[in-house]
Amino acid sequence: MIKLPVYHRDEGLYVFSRELHRKLEVSVPHDEWITGFFKKHQMGIGYDYDVSPIIDNLGYILYIDTAQSMALCERTKLGIKVRRYLIWFKKEYDKRVLRILSELNHI
């Protein structure tokens, strides 16, 4: 199974663009890849809430739905695997959150 670090903040689950870029084994440099994607899909800072500003050398914060779309747009078997992993991760995360909430409601 594909492994990609997924992080959490109040706005939701996210990955870093440089980690996604490495996992997808994209042949073009990260900065060219990410800016090209933003321009092509009219997203990124100032366009879309699913992307947050760059963080040091980790790249942009990409919320999980955006990362899924980016993986699929690569049109590779690896991109499909990464997308499936992110979908699986989100489902598992949601199950855990619901379980915790359910337990808290029974206290």
Secondary structure, 3 states (H helix, E strand, C coil): CCCCCCEEECCEEEEEHHHHHHHHCCCCCHHHHHHHHHHHHCCCCCCCCCEEEEECCCEEEEEHHHHHHHHHHCCCHHHHHHHHHHHHHHHHHHHHHHHHHHHHHCC
